[in-house]
């Protein structure tokens, strides 16, 4: 697994929400990403998740009370070990206390110490939706953001502001503790396959799974970017613009470019080169059929010409050597060549063509995405 948190220490502070039952999985995932995790429980949290469960999940004795060892200073003081204080879940009560510097639990004392020391703090709200909508709670969250605290939005479901899923929390933790070379940059990614209608039932598409586009979008988020993805899927932590066909993708990309501008454009989608002339109704089965295929505009060429962003293109390996030079001359910053075998797979071998030469990269698509962004930022 791509070790996005290797060498990082995260204090996982747990408060008295029923969502505390999710923290064992959260601690495991943070550690799988390479982090050292130290758990801290408020008194209310110990009534929901047993300290032993988090001791097991972190391989460290869970802190449930402060002692003469001044644990809050040891971990979150000016010379403390923590790279991040992650309060997950964070109740409305604890949000209000942290926002106003009130220390009456282990968690709130850790928070005040971290904020005073300049250690990043991220809170993950979880409560009933009526509490989340309370104006005072909203103002307290705004106050936290003004203090530099990261807030992971909850999932609004079943009249509850449920804790964000584990993958989303981990992404925010990664963004909080790592360098942000793409901070303030607007990244637009096209991802996955397009589907062109043949008739009322059938479509023409490709074997693209969208895994590469996902990896690139999430890595850009980790590195601080404001990320928009145009595709048929839904990724966490980014703005998702849903499309189906190549024409819809083109319209969405150009509209975003006109309205907002594009700093970095990643053409990772397997965009349809042709669209069939749509048959009205359903093509009869059991008899030969001939499809007329009309060529479609090249979205990448239009984006480079109209908006001039730093552009990253993807090509199949057998076409890349011939086309990379042309694309680089048109203004692409990088051309990534992959093999047909990499389509739909979790890993593969890629060649990164740039004006400086060719870099061979082999690994998971997350690792390849990291190499891509390191090559252009």
Helices and strands as residue ranges (DSSP letters): E 9-14, G 18-22, H 23-32, E 36-41, G 45-47, H 51-58, H 71-76, E 84-90, H 92-99, H 106-117, E 120-125, E 127-128, H 129-132, H 135-146, E 150-152, E 155-157, E 160-162, H 166-177, E 186-190, E 196-197, E 203-204, H 211-222, E 226-231, E 239-242, H 246-260, E 264-267, E 274-276, E 293-295, H 299-307, E 310-316, H 317-330, E 332-338, G 340-342, E 347-354, E 357-364, H 365-376
